[in-house]
Amino acid sequence: MTQPQQDTVLQQLVSTIETMRKDQKALTDQVEKLAQVKLSELALDISPSTSITVFDDKNAKAVSTAAPVGVAGGPTGTTAMYPQRVILTTYPGQHGIEPVALNWGAADSKKRGPIVASRHAGSIKKRNAIGAYGGSYCIYRALAVAIGDLPCNYRPNFDMTEPTFSVGPYPTWFDPTKIVSLDPWGHTAPQVFKKEYEGGLDVRPTIAITRAHMTMAEMEMSVSKGTLKVDGTIVVNQKGELAVSKAAVEPVWYLPGVAARFGIEEGLLRRALFEDTGGMYPELITRPDLKVYLPPIGGISVYIFGNPAYVSDPTKKLTLRVHDECNGSDVFGSDICTCRPYLIYGIEECAKQAQEGGVGVIVYFRKEGRALGEVTKYLVYNARKRQAGGDTADNYFLRTECIAGVKDMRFQALMPDVLHWLGIQKIDRMMSMSNMKHDAIVEAGIPILERVPIPDEMIPADSRVEIDAKVASGYFSSGAVLTEAELAKVKGRGWEDVKN
């Protein structure tokens, strides 16, 4: 498309949006005139014998009742909790819409401004972000409101929730290209914007920081074998309890930065996010002035072993494991992949690094099944086991591509953001075989001095298919790379030993 054609299309789009804005305002004015008397006020003039028609949410049908919705004796419905008029979307310059100023990459939290995504009465017209707080858990909050367990206008009490250790600010926070998928000031919001919150603006944290002890059977085994020493500080006792500092991070996307990171136009990113979430957030299209989006996806957990201040200190050695969620292996011990063994190895090495005067960091991303999801993962497992010749390393990626269309949707381009948030300047030992992770970190300006593959003795027998296929496809390894003929001979376990 030529530049004049692009300009014409852009002008048409702007004209369409302006027409929609005017139509929306006209419709809003009409509805407001018709709804000058609130339903609660109408109840004063309605006698018990007067019948009105309402929508029964419980039975999904229109019914007649002698009392309005939300009035004692009447059915419980939407009007009891929400205004009659539903705001489906908003437009730039719309009457009453005044988003709080937001300057992504500013060197001061106040100058940057708060992330406001709430639809509460005091915030809905001041929102400067699309989406909802809580990541994927916003759906459960909605359910709690719908069934009456949570008031729709509930606002948390953030007293005594401040972080247990300091993070930042670091120079990477002030570069709008370095951090685009999380809010670097997200852990400070309740304290920094307390006055605004108390004034009615619903500002919530998107990061929380705490401390804890970690207990894992494998750590106790390592203590028993003598490969992990009890020091009373990092390894607390003979049970292998580990003292950790940790953070939970919800995703906050700066859309121009995310688009640039993937080398695409912001408009294309917005359209794809709108279309492929079933039109979940219309303001991705109607509010190009809102540049921040809180996607309903899983977040990140960060576990730090040793002094958290050492994480940003380049004079201290740092061991890192970036791990993507694998519920079947991480939690339930499935042996079809190396996820839990590698996670355990990473944790132990992080603890040892801390005992040696350095620091260890585990970053855990909620990207189940290479971000394809657990349902897709299990479908792939079935196809791998049932394909002609059985589950072999030479066809390891084929079944994933047949079902999901791609090998992997983790797209590590956004992954280094959390490392920049932590202030990491260099990585001495990275526990990873993935070239995608390695390259993304190095390209983000963080050097990696050593890469450490999982020890061969920690690889479960049924996961040889996975590990050999990955190494053959280019994953880092200190061992031999198998030929295509050799890969065909690496075969996983069938289902013969599983009896229903």
C-alpha positions in Angstrom: 0.0 0.0 0.0 1.4 3.4 -1.0 1.8 6.3 1.4 -1.2 8.2 -0.2 -3.3 5.1 0.2 -2.3 4.7 3.8 -3.1 8.4 4.4 -6.5 7.9 2.9 -7.3 4.9 5.0 -6.1 6.7 8.1 -8.3 9.7 7.4 -11.3 7.4 6.8 -10.6 5.6 10.1 -10.3 8.9 12.0 -13.6 10.1 10.4 -15.3 6.9 11.3 -14.2 7.1 15.0 -15.3 10.8 15.2 -18.7 9.8 13.8 -19.0 7.0 16.3 -18.0 9.4 19.1 -20.7 11.9 18.1 -23.3 9.1 17.8 -22.3 7.8 21.2 -22.6 11.2 22.8 -26.1 11.8 21.2 -27.2 8.4 22.5 -25.8 9.1 25.9 -27.7 12.4 26.1 -30.9 10.7 25.1 -30.5 7.9 27.7 -29.6 10.4 30.5 -32.8 12.4 29.8 -34.9 9.2 29.9 -33.2 8.1 33.1 -33.4 11.3 35.0 -35.4 9.6 37.7 -33.5 6.6 39.1 -35.2 3.3 39.6 -34.7 3.5 43.3 -36.6 6.8 43.3 -39.4 5.3 41.2 -39.9 2.7 43.9 -41.4 5.4 46.1 -44.2 6.0 43.6 -44.9 2.3 42.8 -47.6 0.7 44.8 -47.3 -3.0 45.8 -49.9 -3.8 43.1 -48.0 -2.0 40.4 -46.2 -4.4 38.0 -43.0 -3.6 36.1 -41.0 -5.7 33.7 -37.4 -6.5 34.7 -34.7 -8.9 33.5 -34.2 -11.8 35.8 -30.5 -12.6 35.7 -31.0 -15.9 37.5 -33.4 -17.4 35.0 -32.3 -15.3 32.0 -35.7 -14.1 31.1 -38.0 -11.1 31.4 -40.4 -11.3 34.3 -43.0 -9.1 36.0 -42.7 -8.1 39.7 -44.5 -5.8 42.1 -41.2 -4.5 43.4 -38.3 -3.1 41.4 -35.0 -5.0 41.2 -32.8 -4.2 44.2 -35.7 -3.3 46.5 -36.5 -5.6 49.4 -38.9 -8.3 48.4 -37.8 -8.2 44.7 -35.4 -10.5 42.8 -31.7 -9.8 42.9 -30.4 -8.5 39.5 -27.9 -6.2 37.9 -29.6 -3.0 38.9 -29.0 -3.8 42.6 -25.3 -3.5 42.0 -24.7 -1.6 38.8 -26.1 1.6 37.1 -28.9 1.0 34.6 -26.8 2.4 31.7 -24.0 0.1 30.6 -20.9 1.7 29.3 -19.6 -0.7 26.6 -16.7 1.5 25.5 -15.4 5.0 25.4 -13.8 7.3 22.8 -11.0 9.9 22.9 -12.4 13.4 23.8 -15.7 12.0 25.0 -17.6 14.2 27.4 -16.5 13.5 31.0 -13.7 11.2 30.0 -10.5 12.6 31.5 -7.8 9.9 31.9 -5.1 10.4 34.5 -1.8 11.6 32.8 0.6 8.7 32.3 4.2 9.2 31.1 5.7 5.7 30.6 9.4 5.7 31.3 9.5 8.8 33.6 12.2 8.8 36.2 9.9 9.5 39.1 6.7 7.6 40.0 4.7 10.7 40.5 5.8 12.1 37.1 5.0 8.7 35.5 1.6 8.6 37.1 -0.5 5.7 38.5 -1.9 2.9 36.4 -5.7 3.2 36.7 -7.7 0.3 35.2 -10.7 0.3 37.6 -14.3 0.8 36.5 -15.3 2.0 40.0 -17.5 5.1 40.1 -14.6 7.4 41.2 -12.2 6.0 38.6 -14.1 4.9 35.5 -13.8 8.3 33.7 -10.2 8.7 34.9 -8.9 5.3 33.7 -5.7 5.4 31.7 -5.4 1.7 31.2 -7.4 -0.9 29.3 -8.3 -4.2 31.1 -8.6 -5.1 34.8 -6.3 -5.6 37.8 -5.5 -9.2 38.8 -4.5 -10.7 35.5 -6.5 -13.9 34.8 -7.9 -13.7 38.3 -10.1 -10.8 37.5 -12.6 -13.3 36.2 -12.9 -14.9 39.6 -13.3 -11.5 41.2 -16.2 -10.9 38.8 -17.8 -14.2 39.8 -17.4 -13.3 43.5 -19.3 -10.1 42.9 -22.0 -11.8 40.9 -22.8 -14.3 43.6 -22.7 -11.7 46.3 -19.5 -12.8 48.1 -17.8 -9.5 47.3 -19.4 -6.0 47.1 -19.1 -4.6 43.6 -17.6 -1.4 45.0 -15.1 -3.1 47.4 -11.8 -1.4 47.7 -8.9 -3.1 49.5 -7.2 -1.9 52.7 -3.5 -1.8 51.8 -2.2 -1.0 55.3 0.9 -3.1 56.2 1.3 -4.6 52.7 4.4 -2.7 51.8 7.4 -4.7 50.3 9.7 -6.6 52.6 12.8 -5.4 50.7 13.5 -2.6 48.2 13.7 -3.0 44.4 14.9 -0.1 42.4 14.5 2.3 40.9 17.2 1.5 38.3 18.2 3.3 35.1 16.4 0.6 33.1 13.1 1.8 34.6 13.5 5.2 32.9 14.0 3.8 29.4 10.6 3.2 27.8 12.1 0.5 25.5 13.6 -1.6 28.3 10.5 -2.5 30.3 7.2 -2.7 28.4 5.4 -5.7 29.9 5.2 -4.9 33.6 4.9 -1.7 35.7 8.3 -1.1 37.4 6.6 1.0 40.0 3.8 -1.5 40.5 5.0 -2.5 44.0 5.0 1.1 45.3 1.5 2.1 44.2 -0.3 1.8 47.6 2.4 4.0 49.3 3.2 6.5 46.5 -0.4 7.1 45.5 -2.0 6.8 48.9 -3.4 10.3 48.9 -5.0 9.7 45.4 -6.4 6.3 46.6 -7.9 7.9 49.7 -9.4 10.6 47.5 -11.4 7.9 45.6 -9.0 7.0 42.7 -8.9 3.2 42.6 -5.1 2.7 42.2 -3.9 -0.9 42.9 -0.5 -2.6 43.0 0.5 -4.9 40.2 3.5 -6.3 42.1 3.8 -7.6 45.7 7.1 -8.5 47.5 7.4 -10.7 50.5 9.6 -13.3 52.3 9.1 -17.0 53.1 10.6 -20.4 53.6 10.5 -23.0 50.9 10.3 -26.7 51.6 10.9 -29.3 48.9 11.5 -33.0 49.2 14.4 -32.9 46.8 16.2 -30.3 49.0 15.9 -32.5 52.0 17.4 -35.4 49.9 20.3 -33.1 48.9 21.0 -32.3 52.5 20.9 -36.0 53.4 23.3 -36.8 50.5 25.6 -33.9 51.6 25.4 -32.1 48.2 23.6 -29.2 50.0 25.0 -27.9 53.2 23.0 -26.5 56.1 24.2 -23.0 57.0 21.2 -21.8 59.0 20.7 -18.8 56.8 20.1 -19.9 53.2 19.6 -23.6 54.0 17.8 -23.3 57.3 17.8 -26.8 58.7 18.2 -30.5 58.0 14.8 -30.7 56.3 16.4 -28.6 53.5 14.1 -25.5 54.2 15.3 -22.6 52.1 14.9 -18.9 53.1 13.7 -17.0 50.1 12.6 -13.5 49.2 10.0 -13.4 46.5 7.8 -11.2 44.3 4.6 -11.7 42.3 4.2 -9.7 39.2 1.1 -9.1 37.1 1.4 -8.2 33.4 1.1 -4.5 32.4 1.7 -3.9 28.8 2.8 -0.6 27.3 1.4 -1.2 23.9 3.7 0.9 21.8 6.7 -0.8 23.4 5.3 -4.3 23.1 4.6 -3.7 19.4 8.1 -2.3 18.8 9.6 -5.3 20.6 8.0 -7.6 18.1 8.6 -5.3 15.1 5.0 -4.8 14.3 2.6 -1.8 14.2 0.7 -0.9 17.3 -2.5 -0.8 15.4 -2.0 -4.4 14.2 -1.2 -5.5 17.8 -4.4 -3.8 19.1 -6.5 -5.4 16.4 -5.1 -8.9 17.0 -5.6 -8.6 20.8 -9.2 -7.4 20.2 -10.2 -10.1 17.6 -8.5 -13.1 19.1 -9.9 -12.5 22.6 -13.5 -12.5 21.2 -13.7 -8.7 21.3 -13.1 -8.8 25.0 -11.8 -5.2 25.2 -13.3 -2.8 22.6 -11.2 0.1 23.9 -8.2 -1.6 22.3 -9.8 -0.2 19.1 -11.8 2.8 20.3 -9.2 4.3 22.6 -5.9 4.7 20.8 -5.0 7.3 23.3 -4.8 4.7 26.1 -1.4 3.1 25.7 -1.4 0.7 28.6 -3.2 -2.7 28.7 -3.6 -5.2 31.6 -4.0 -8.5 29.7 -5.9 -11.3 31.4 -3.0 -13.7 31.4 -0.8 -15.4 34.0 2.0 -13.4 35.7 5.5 -14.0 37.0 6.9 -15.3 40.3 10.4 -14.3 41.3 12.4 -16.2 44.0 15.6 -14.8 45.3 18.1 -16.8 47.3 20.5 -14.7 49.4 20.6 -10.9 49.9 18.2 -9.3 47.5 20.5 -6.2 47.3 23.1 -8.4 45.6 20.8 -9.0 42.6 21.7 -5.6 41.1 25.3 -5.6 42.3 27.6 -6.6 39.4 30.4 -7.4 41.9 28.4 -10.4 43.2 28.0 -13.6 41.3 24.5 -14.3 40.1 22.9 -17.7 39.1 19.7 -17.5 37.2 17.0 -20.0 36.1 14.2 -18.6 33.9 11.5 -21.3 34.0 8.2 -21.5 32.2 5.3 -23.2 34.0 4.7 -26.9 33.5 2.0 -28.0 36.0 2.3 -31.7 35.1 6.0 -31.9 35.9 6.6 -29.0 38.3 3.7 -30.0 40.6 2.7 -33.6 39.9 6.0 -35.0 38.8 5.2 -36.2 35.3 8.3 -37.7 33.7 7.6 -37.0 30.1 9.6 -33.8 30.3 12.6 -32.3 32.2 10.8 -29.3 33.7 10.7 -30.2 37.4 14.2 -31.8 37.4 15.6 -28.6 35.8 13.7 -26.4 38.2 15.0 -28.4 41.2 18.6 -28.2 39.8 18.2 -24.5 39.3 16.9 -24.0 42.9 19.8 -26.0 44.4 22.4 -24.1 42.3 20.8 -20.8 43.3 21.0 -21.7 47.0 24.7 -22.8 46.6 25.5 -19.5 44.8 24.0 -17.6 47.8 26.0 -19.7 50.3 29.1 -18.7 48.4 28.4 -15.0 48.9 26.5 -14.4 45.7 22.8 -14.6 44.9 20.4 -16.9 43.0 17.3 -16.0 41.2 14.5 -18.2 39.8 12.0 -16.4 37.5 8.8 -18.5 37.0 6.5 -17.5 34.1 2.9 -18.7 33.8 3.3 -19.9 30.3 1.9 -23.4 30.5 2.7 -25.8 27.7 5.0 -23.3 25.8 2.1 -20.8 26.2 -0.1 -23.2 24.2 -2.1 -24.2 27.3 -2.4 -27.5 29.1 -5.3 -28.8 27.0 -3.2 -28.4 23.9 -0.2 -30.0 25.6 -2.2 -33.1 26.5 -3.6 -33.4 23.0 0.0 -33.3 21.8 0.9 -36.0 24.2 -1.9 -38.3 22.9 -0.8 -37.7 19.3 2.8 -38.3 20.1 2.1 -41.7 21.7 -0.4 -42.8 19.0 1.5 -41.7 15.9 2.9 -44.4 13.6 6.2 -45.7 15.1 5.4 -44.3 18.5 6.8 -41.3 20.4 10.1 -40.7 18.8 12.5 -37.8 19.0 12.6 -37.1 15.2 8.9 -36.3 15.3 8.9 -34.5 18.7 7.9 -31.1 17.3 5.7 -32.4 14.5 2.6 -33.2 16.6 2.8 -29.8 18.3 2.8 -28.0 15.0 -0.1 -30.1 13.7 -2.3 -29.2 16.6 -1.2 -25.8 17.6 0.2 -24.5 14.3 3.5 -23.4 15.9 6.2 -25.1 18.0 6.2 -22.5 20.7 4.2 -19.4 21.6 6.3 -18.2 24.6 7.9 -15.6 22.4 10.8 -14.6 24.8 11.0 -11.0 23.6 9.2 -9.7 26.7 10.9 -12.1 29.2 14.0 -9.9 30.0 11.8 -7.1 31.3 11.6 -8.6 34.8 15.4 -8.9 34.8 15.6 -5.1 34.1 13.1 -4.5 36.9 15.3 -6.4 39.3 18.3 -4.3 38.1 20.3 -7.3 36.9 23.4 -6.2 35.0 25.1 -9.5 34.3 24.4 -13.2 34.7 27.3 -15.4 35.8 25.6 -18.7 35.4 22.4 -19.3 33.5 20.6 -22.6 34.0 19.0 -23.0 30.6 19.4 -24.8 27.3 17.0 -22.5 25.4 18.7 -20.4 22.8 15.5 -18.2 22.6 15.9 -17.3 26.3 19.6 -16.8 26.0 19.4 -14.6 22.9 16.6 -12.5 24.3 18.5 -11.7 27.4 21.8 -10.9 25.6 20.0 -8.8 23.0 18.4 -6.9 26.0 21.9 -5.8 27.0 22.5 -8.3 29.9 25.6 -10.5 29.3 25.6 -14.2 30.2 29.0 -15.5 31.2 28.2 -19.3 31.4 25.4 -21.5 30.4 24.7 -24.7 32.4 22.7 -27.6 30.9 20.7 -30.1 33.1 23.0 -32.9 34.2 22.4 -36.1 32.2 21.7 -38.2 35.3 18.7 -35.9 36.2 16.9 -36.6 32.9 13.9 -39.0 33.3 13.9 -41.9 30.8 10.6 -40.9 29.1 11.9 -37.4 28.6 14.9 -38.4 26.5 12.6 -37.8 23.5 12.2 -34.2 24.5 15.7 -33.4 25.4 17.4 -35.1 22.4 14.9 -33.5 20.0 15.6 -30.0 21.5 19.3 -30.4 21.4 19.1 -31.5 17.7 17.0 -28.5 16.9 19.7 -26.1 18.3 19.2 -26.0 22.1 22.4 -25.6 24.0 24.1 -28.7 25.3 27.6 -29.9 26.3 26.8 -33.3 24.9 26.6 -34.8 21.4 23.9 -33.8 18.9 22.1 -36.9 17.4 21.6 -37.4 13.7 18.2 -37.7 12.2 18.6 -41.5 12.0 19.7 -41.6 15.7 16.7 -39.4 16.7 14.3 -41.9 15.1 15.7 -44.6 17.5 15.0 -42.5 20.6 11.6 -43.7 21.7 9.4 -42.7 24.6 7.3 -45.0 26.7 4.0 -46.2 25.4 0.8 -46.7 27.3 1.2 -50.4 27.8 2.1 -49.9 31.5 -1.0 -47.8 32.1 -4.0 -49.9 33.1 -7.5 -48.3 33.2 
